[in-house]
Each structure stands twice: as C-alpha cells, then as structure tokens.
Amino acid sequence: MKLSRRLVPDVTTLQAFECAARHGSFTQAAAELNLTQSAVSRQIKDLETQLGVLLFERVRQRVILSDAGEKFLPEVRRLLNQTEELMVRAMASARAEASLSIASLPTFGSRWLVPRLPAFLRRNPGTVLNIASRSAPFDFEEQNFDLAIHYGQPVWARAACSYLCSEVIVPVASPALSAARPVETPEDIGDGPLLHLATRPKLWAQWFEASGVDSHGAYRGNRFDQFSMVIEAAAAGLGFALLPRYLIEQELAAGTLRIVLDRPMQTENSYYLVVPEGKLENPISRAFREWISEQVG
C-alpha cells in the first residue's frame, strides 16, 4: 500500500507533542528537547493543522490536553516506543547473521526458556535474540515479533498455533512448612495455608475435586499475579502452592521446595508456539521451533 506523505507525521513533531503533554508546558518541553519555546509551539500548531483539531487548551500559565489530545496521546506514545524499539533492534542486529524476536510468558521465559538458550545459540551462532514478556495474546501487526509462546487454547488472530507441550502441576511447600504440617492426604493440604495464582483462581478447587476432596476452602489464601511470585512465596514458607513441575526444577533439585503429595494434575490448557502469518518460513524462526520442540520432547 502506497503511503500518503501528507499523512505521515514527523517524529520530532510527535516528540514535541508528547513532551508538552507530559509537562503541561511548551517552555518545559522546549528545555527538555533543547529547542526554543517558539519552535515547540510551531510544531504543535503544524500538527494541529495537519490533524484538523486542537490538541491543547491554554489555561492560565499552562497548556492542557483537549479531548482530541487526550485520545491522540496514547497512540503517539505507542508509535514513539515502537520507533525506538525498531531502531534499537536494528542496531543490535546490524552485524548479526540472524535475529529473532520472541514474546514469552514471563515465568516460562525466565525460569525455563532462558536457561536453555545457550544450547540454541551454540547451534545457531551469530544469532541475536530479543526476548520480551507478554502474558496475553496481542496483535502481531502492532508488535513486531517473529513468534510467541502462548498458554491457553490454539486460537490467535492472523497467526498459526502449533502444540508445544501440556502442563502438569504438583502440590509443593517449603521444607519448614512440610515439617510443621505433614501431608499424608489431600485433606491435610486443605487445612493449611494456600497460595494462589490470581490469573488461575480455580486451580486448587480443580485439584481438590480431581483428588475427590471437598473444595470448600479452596479459594482461601494469598494471591499473586505471577507464577514467579507464587514460587518465591512457597519457598518462603507462606503456604502450599500448585506449580508446574518444569518451573520449579531448580527449587526441587536444591531442596528449597518439596512435592508434598504424589498427586500431579494436568491442566486443561497447553502451551503453543504462535507464528504470525507471513513468517512461517523464516529460517531462524523455524530453527527455533524445531529446537524448542526437542527440549520438551
């Protein structure tokens, strides 16, 4: 699609707008950008003329965003961030043989994926990786990733999902809690403090149900929004936790967490590799998909 130059904004003008909006002042924006106040004012006026709307209202000695400016600001910040990320990625991969941008679930990325990446880089020397955390599906057209690691169902707009692995969770606790509250049956866990992942509030209820136990108290206890926090809370002795075995390999090996009962449960969702349309044949992406499938095989 051919772009109309008249509709393509100047990045420096967008920077002036964002800076003025943040400070509520053309003068302070000028100082930050090392420009004159009149230069910033002229850039804003040119942008308003291009858009056909007023972006600021003058109130006493300050400028405040108009309704149109309030709506415009988040998109400008997103565009500026994308522009900066584009430049940084281009600079990082300028001399690389290949580059690969991966969106990963936060705890999966830090605890399972990253420790294994040296093996991938040994197999694919000269590759530059960009790993970013994403907890939910996003638009590949807006965020330029080569692939994503997704937990849920194999559904993602304008992308292909391929099965990676299932998830098995186990009940764990710190050695101190295990000693203070010995566990012989699922009921013993139900009597103790429970730790929850906020995004999966029904895990304990499902586990108790699968174990044939009344889940009356399954929702009591402290909640955390990341598996990494639940892991740390369990290791600190705050309660019993249901955690994917692959995320606590180090803790189990070191003895800072123990499986308190041999009652594993496979969750209803699975992990998938997601590749945007148009990037399925990317050689380094294909190499990564083959490699990671070997790691879970």
Summary of the structure (lengths in Angstrom):
residues: 297
radius of gyration: 25.4
end to end distance: 42.7
largest distance: 75.6
contacts: 860
relative contact order: 0.12
helix: 45%
strand: 23%
